[in-house]
Amino acid sequence: MYVVLVHYTAPLAEVDALLADHSEWLAHHQDSGEFIAAGRRHPRTGGVIIARSMSRGQLDAILATDPFVVHKVAKQEVIEFQALRTIPELADYADHLTPAE
């Protein structure tokens, strides 16, 4: 599973001009099941996306199409983690413990 921290790199007016396209992009990936949750950070310096487990290459390809990234108004920081414990409602997203390599 991944936590994607979005950091705005441009003034909010430039970010807001792309907000409708970004929201549509988020909705598409949430509808497809790739994103579990997304929202703004407080204070409004960027956002957070929770993405389900997938290959890092697949995630990077998806993130590269974010209108905020395409238009260079934000950068993304990706944190990968194993969701070994979840509430029952998120059990389908839990990762399985794999033996150490």
C-alpha positions as CSV (number, residue, x, y, z in Angstrom):
1,M,0.0,0.0,0.0
2,Y,1.1,3.5,-0.6
3,V,0.7,7.0,1.0
4,V,1.3,9.7,-1.6
5,L,2.1,13.1,-0.2
6,V,1.4,15.9,-2.7
7,H,3.4,19.1,-2.2
8,Y,2.2,22.2,-4.1
9,T,5.1,24.0,-5.8
10,A,3.1,26.8,-7.3
11,P,0.8,29.5,-5.9
12,L,-2.7,28.3,-5.0
13,A,-4.2,30.3,-7.9
14,E,-2.3,28.1,-10.3
15,V,-3.3,24.9,-8.4
16,D,-7.0,26.0,-8.3
17,A,-7.0,26.5,-12.0
18,L,-6.3,22.7,-12.4
19,L,-8.5,21.5,-9.5
20,A,-11.4,20.3,-11.7
21,D,-9.0,18.2,-13.9
22,H,-7.2,16.9,-10.8
23,S,-10.5,16.0,-9.1
24,E,-11.7,14.1,-12.2
25,W,-8.3,12.3,-12.3
26,L,-8.7,11.3,-8.6
27,A,-12.3,10.1,-9.2
28,H,-11.3,7.9,-12.1
29,H,-8.6,6.2,-10.1
30,Q,-10.8,5.9,-7.0
31,D,-13.6,4.4,-9.2
32,S,-11.1,1.9,-10.6
33,G,-10.2,0.8,-7.1
34,E,-6.6,2.0,-7.4
35,F,-7.0,4.9,-4.8
36,I,-8.6,4.2,-1.5
37,A,-8.8,7.7,-0.2
38,A,-7.7,11.2,-1.1
39,G,-8.0,14.7,0.4
40,R,-6.4,18.1,1.1
41,R,-3.7,18.6,3.7
42,H,-4.3,21.2,6.4
43,P,-2.9,23.8,6.2
44,R,-3.5,23.7,2.4
45,T,0.1,22.9,1.2
46,G,-0.9,19.8,-0.9
47,G,-2.8,16.6,-0.5
48,V,-2.7,13.0,0.5
49,I,-3.6,9.9,-1.6
50,I,-3.9,6.4,-0.2
51,A,-3.3,3.9,-3.0
52,R,-3.8,0.2,-2.8
53,S,-1.0,-2.3,-3.3
54,M,0.3,-2.5,-6.8
55,S,3.7,-2.5,-8.5
56,R,5.7,0.7,-7.9
57,G,6.0,1.0,-11.7
58,Q,2.2,0.9,-12.1
59,L,1.8,3.5,-9.3
60,D,4.4,5.8,-10.9
61,A,2.7,5.6,-14.3
62,I,-0.6,6.6,-12.7
63,L,0.9,9.4,-10.7
64,A,2.7,10.8,-13.8
65,T,-0.7,11.5,-15.3
66,D,-1.9,13.7,-12.4
67,P,-2.7,17.2,-14.0
68,F,-0.9,18.8,-11.0
69,V,2.3,17.0,-12.0
70,V,1.8,17.3,-15.8
71,H,1.5,21.1,-15.3
72,K,4.3,21.2,-12.7
73,V,2.3,22.8,-9.9
74,A,3.0,19.9,-7.5
75,K,5.5,17.2,-6.6
76,Q,4.7,13.8,-5.1
77,E,6.4,11.9,-2.3
78,V,5.6,8.2,-2.2
79,I,5.8,6.2,1.0
80,E,5.3,2.4,0.6
81,F,4.2,0.4,3.6
82,Q,2.7,-3.0,4.4
83,A,-0.8,-2.6,5.9
84,L,-0.6,-5.6,8.2
85,R,-3.4,-4.4,10.5
86,T,-6.7,-2.8,9.3
87,I,-10.1,-2.2,10.6
88,P,-12.6,-4.9,9.3
89,E,-14.0,-2.5,6.7
90,L,-10.5,-2.3,5.1
91,A,-9.6,-6.0,5.3
92,D,-9.6,-6.3,1.5
93,Y,-6.7,-3.9,1.4
94,A,-4.5,-5.6,4.0
95,D,-1.1,-6.9,2.9
96,H,0.2,-10.2,3.9
97,L,3.4,-10.6,5.8
98,T,6.1,-12.0,3.6
99,P,9.2,-13.8,4.8
100,A,12.3,-11.7,5.0
101,E,14.5,-12.1,1.9
